[in-house]
Amino acid sequence: MSSADAPIRIVIVDDDALVRTALAMILRNDATLEVVGEADDGDSGLDLIDQVAPDVVLMDIRMPRMDGLETLGRLMNRPAPCRVIMLTTFDADDHVLRALRDGASGFLLKHTPPAQIVEAVHRVAAGDPMLSPSVTAQLITQLREAEPEPRRMLEARSLAMTLTERERDVAIAVGEGKVNAQIAEQLYLSMATVKAHVSRIMVKLAVTNRVQLANRVHDAGLL
């Protein structure tokens, strides 16, 4: 990853040239961000990522030839992969849940306001997954409707046993789709305390975002 005084290096992978151009213009307006390359499909995107070693990749889910999901899977199987933000047109895209399960750090709608795109890149580069509360709630609903596999269930239950009672309460609240402010009000905690609990829970449950955390809670039978 970039050092504190170096720009965040970004690669854009999207088959739509207009989208690539628009994203590059938005990102280049921030002096702390550097677009180091663009690619029009997953195959060429992987080659480019190998060449320029970016910190963050913005990648479309739906592309011809090699799509974003297959590209993400290959990238996450490499040693020390860069962080990936998936791009999608619809917030209820069926592929978003799979992308997050496969290791994406978050996703952005293509019509996201420029300032929020820049903020998302900064947050993801700093290790803070970027998921909007509305979409997180939709994805958690999908998780509830799915039956966990036996292997995932056993793993989730084992990891859940490491949680303290308070962490368990917070984890369940996240699994219900609540945002930090709602959890703080429900459990009579400060926002800072909730954030600290969520961070510790993610480490204990070996997850990187709230949807994966909710998935663990569901698989462990805590809901």
C-alpha positions as CSV (number, residue, x, y, z in Angstrom):
1,M,0.0,0.0,0.0
2,S,1.0,3.6,-0.4
3,S,3.0,5.3,2.3
4,A,1.4,8.2,4.2
5,D,2.9,10.9,1.9
6,A,2.5,9.0,-1.4
7,P,-0.7,9.2,-3.6
8,I,-3.1,6.3,-3.6
9,R,-2.5,4.4,-6.9
10,I,-5.7,3.4,-8.7
11,V,-6.5,1.2,-11.7
12,I,-9.9,1.4,-13.4
13,V,-11.3,-1.7,-15.1
14,D,-14.5,-1.1,-17.1
15,D,-15.6,-2.0,-20.6
16,D,-17.3,1.4,-21.0
17,A,-14.8,4.0,-22.1
18,L,-17.1,6.9,-21.0
19,V,-17.3,5.4,-17.5
20,R,-13.5,5.0,-17.4
21,T,-13.0,8.6,-18.5
22,A,-15.5,10.0,-16.1
23,L,-14.0,8.1,-13.1
24,A,-10.5,9.1,-14.0
25,M,-11.5,12.8,-14.2
26,I,-13.2,12.6,-10.8
27,L,-10.3,10.9,-9.2
28,R,-7.6,13.2,-10.7
29,N,-9.3,16.2,-9.1
30,D,-7.9,14.9,-5.8
31,A,-4.1,15.5,-5.6
32,T,-3.7,12.5,-3.2
33,L,-5.1,10.1,-5.8
34,E,-3.2,8.9,-8.9
35,V,-4.9,6.9,-11.7
36,V,-2.1,4.7,-13.0
37,G,-3.9,2.7,-15.6
38,E,-7.2,1.7,-17.3
39,A,-8.3,-1.6,-18.8
40,D,-11.5,-2.6,-20.7
41,D,-11.9,-6.2,-19.4
42,G,-10.7,-8.5,-16.6
43,D,-8.0,-10.2,-18.6
44,S,-6.2,-7.1,-19.6
45,G,-7.0,-5.7,-16.1
46,L,-5.0,-8.5,-14.4
47,D,-2.1,-7.9,-16.7
48,L,-2.2,-4.2,-15.9
49,I,-2.5,-4.8,-12.2
50,D,0.6,-7.0,-12.4
51,Q,2.5,-4.2,-14.2
52,V,1.6,-1.2,-12.1
53,A,0.8,-2.7,-8.6
54,P,-2.0,-0.3,-7.6
55,D,-3.4,0.2,-4.1
56,V,-7.0,0.2,-5.2
57,V,-8.9,-1.2,-8.2
58,L,-12.2,0.1,-9.4
59,M,-13.8,-2.7,-11.4
60,D,-17.1,-3.2,-13.2
61,I,-19.0,-6.4,-12.2
62,R,-20.4,-7.0,-15.7
63,M,-17.9,-7.0,-18.6
64,P,-17.4,-9.1,-21.7
65,R,-14.8,-11.9,-22.0
66,M,-13.7,-12.0,-18.3
67,D,-16.2,-10.3,-16.0
68,G,-15.5,-8.6,-12.7
69,L,-16.4,-11.6,-10.6
70,E,-14.0,-14.0,-12.2
71,T,-11.3,-11.3,-12.3
72,L,-11.8,-10.6,-8.5
73,G,-11.6,-14.3,-7.8
74,R,-8.3,-14.7,-9.6
75,L,-6.9,-11.5,-8.0
76,M,-7.9,-12.6,-4.5
77,N,-6.0,-15.9,-4.9
78,R,-2.7,-14.0,-5.4
79,P,-0.4,-13.1,-2.6
80,A,-1.1,-9.8,-1.0
81,P,-3.8,-8.7,-3.5
82,C,-4.8,-5.0,-3.8
83,R,-8.1,-3.8,-2.5
84,V,-11.0,-3.9,-5.0
85,I,-14.1,-1.7,-5.2
86,M,-16.7,-3.2,-7.5
87,L,-18.8,-1.0,-9.8
88,T,-22.4,-1.8,-10.5
89,T,-25.4,-0.1,-12.1
90,F,-28.1,-1.3,-9.7
91,D,-27.9,-1.4,-5.9
92,A,-29.7,-4.8,-5.8
93,D,-27.3,-6.5,-8.3
94,D,-27.4,-10.2,-7.7
95,H,-23.7,-10.4,-8.1
96,V,-22.8,-7.9,-5.3
97,L,-23.2,-10.5,-2.5
98,R,-20.9,-12.9,-4.2
99,A,-18.3,-10.2,-4.9
100,L,-18.3,-9.2,-1.2
101,R,-18.0,-12.8,-0.1
102,D,-15.1,-13.3,-2.5
103,G,-13.1,-10.5,-1.0
104,A,-14.2,-7.2,-2.5
105,S,-13.7,-4.3,-0.2
106,G,-17.0,-2.7,-1.2
107,F,-18.8,-1.4,-4.2
108,L,-20.1,1.8,-5.8
109,L,-23.1,2.6,-7.9
110,K,-21.9,4.2,-11.2
111,H,-24.1,7.2,-10.5
112,T,-22.5,7.8,-7.1
113,P,-21.7,11.5,-6.6
114,P,-18.1,12.4,-7.3
115,A,-17.2,13.4,-3.7
116,Q,-18.5,10.0,-2.4
117,I,-16.4,8.2,-5.0
118,V,-13.3,9.9,-3.8
119,E,-14.2,9.3,-0.2
120,A,-14.8,5.6,-0.9
121,V,-11.3,5.2,-2.5
122,H,-9.7,6.9,0.5
123,R,-11.6,4.7,3.0
124,V,-10.9,1.4,1.2
125,A,-7.2,2.3,0.8
126,A,-7.1,2.9,4.5
127,G,-8.6,-0.6,5.1
128,D,-12.2,0.5,5.9
129,P,-14.7,-1.3,3.6
130,M,-17.2,0.9,1.8
131,L,-20.8,-0.3,1.9
132,S,-23.8,1.9,2.0
133,P,-26.4,1.1,4.8
134,S,-29.3,0.7,2.3
135,V,-27.5,-1.8,0.2
136,T,-26.0,-3.6,3.3
137,A,-29.6,-4.1,4.5
138,Q,-30.7,-5.6,1.2
139,L,-27.7,-8.0,1.1
140,I,-28.3,-9.1,4.7
141,T,-31.9,-9.9,3.7
142,Q,-30.6,-12.1,1.0
143,L,-28.3,-13.8,3.5
144,R,-31.2,-14.6,5.8
145,E,-33.0,-16.4,2.9
146,A,-30.1,-18.7,2.2
147,E,-29.3,-21.9,4.0
148,P,-25.8,-22.1,5.3
149,E,-23.5,-25.0,4.1
150,P,-22.6,-27.4,7.0
151,R,-18.9,-26.5,6.7
152,R,-19.6,-22.8,6.9
153,M,-21.9,-23.4,9.8
154,L,-19.3,-25.2,11.8
155,E,-16.7,-22.6,11.1
156,A,-19.0,-19.7,12.0
157,R,-20.1,-21.3,15.3
158,S,-16.5,-22.0,16.3
159,L,-15.5,-18.4,15.6
160,A,-18.6,-17.0,17.3
161,M,-17.6,-18.7,20.5
162,T,-14.7,-16.3,20.8
163,L,-17.0,-13.3,21.1
164,T,-17.7,-11.7,24.5
165,E,-21.4,-11.2,25.5
166,R,-21.4,-7.6,24.4
167,E,-19.6,-8.4,21.2
168,R,-22.3,-11.0,20.5
169,D,-25.0,-8.4,21.0
170,V,-23.3,-6.0,18.6
171,A,-22.7,-8.8,16.1
172,I,-26.4,-9.8,16.2
173,A,-27.4,-6.2,15.6
174,V,-25.2,-5.9,12.6
175,G,-26.7,-9.2,11.4
176,E,-30.1,-7.5,11.6
177,G,-28.9,-4.8,9.3
178,K,-28.6,-2.0,11.9
179,V,-26.1,0.8,11.4
180,N,-23.8,2.0,14.1
181,A,-26.1,4.8,15.3
182,Q,-29.0,2.3,15.7
183,I,-26.8,-0.1,17.6
184,A,-25.5,2.6,19.9
185,E,-29.1,3.6,20.8
186,Q,-30.3,0.0,21.2
187,L,-27.4,-1.1,23.4
188,Y,-26.8,2.3,25.2
189,L,-23.3,2.6,23.9
190,S,-21.4,5.5,22.4
191,M,-20.7,5.5,18.7
192,A,-17.0,5.2,19.3
193,T,-17.6,2.1,21.5
194,V,-19.8,0.5,18.8
195,K,-17.1,1.1,16.1
196,A,-14.5,-0.4,18.4
197,H,-16.7,-3.5,19.0
198,V,-17.4,-3.9,15.3
199,S,-13.7,-3.7,14.4
200,R,-12.8,-6.4,17.1
201,I,-15.7,-8.6,15.9
202,M,-14.5,-8.5,12.3
203,V,-11.0,-9.6,13.4
204,K,-12.4,-12.4,15.6
205,L,-14.8,-13.6,12.9
206,A,-12.2,-13.3,10.1
207,V,-14.3,-11.0,8.0
208,T,-13.6,-7.7,6.2
209,N,-17.0,-6.0,5.9
210,R,-20.4,-5.8,7.5
211,V,-22.1,-8.1,5.0
212,Q,-19.5,-10.8,5.7
213,L,-20.0,-10.3,9.4
214,A,-23.8,-10.7,9.0
215,N,-23.1,-13.8,7.0
216,R,-21.1,-15.3,9.9
217,V,-23.8,-14.4,12.3
218,H,-26.4,-16.1,10.1
219,D,-24.3,-19.2,9.6
220,A,-23.6,-19.4,13.3
221,G,-27.3,-19.5,14.1
222,L,-27.2,-16.3,16.2
223,L,-30.3,-14.9,14.4
